[in-house]
Amino acid sequence: MTPVFVNARFLTQPLSGVQRYALEICRALDGLAAQRSVGPIVALYPARQKVVDPGWQNIELRRVQGGRGHFWEQTALWQASRTGRLISLCNSGPLRHDNQIVALQMPIFTPFPAHFHIHTGFFTAGCGPVWHGGPVD
């Protein structure tokens, strides 16, 4: 089976709705891994940051050297996960990964660009063709 990697950088962040969502999805994946429906599943997180063990029974938690934050995602995470499918549950992941699922929690930056930092604008400008760019109802 193709390995499944989870971008577990969310484990290094304060708990909010986005991180709670990621934890619940991983809890469900942990159950699927127990049934051998998917797998193996490896959750990757930045080695220089502390995490609390989420208590998964069937998802391996693995530290990955190479920085932190978005820099870590774009470099070390991509390098560590490129042999399988990557699941990024908290709005971002490595742009170079060609086998990735990214969950966007609130994709509202096109209709409300003033609410986001200028760096977000540079990122979304490059991704414009991916989204329809129309108003969100």
Secondary structure, DSSP 8 states (H G I E B T S, - for coil): ---EEEEGGGGGS---HHHHHHHHHHHHHHHHHHTTSS--EEEEEETTS-------SSEEEEEE-S-SHHHHIIIIIHHHHTTSEEEE-SS---TT-SSEEE--S---TTT-GGGS-HHHHHHHHHHGGGS--S---
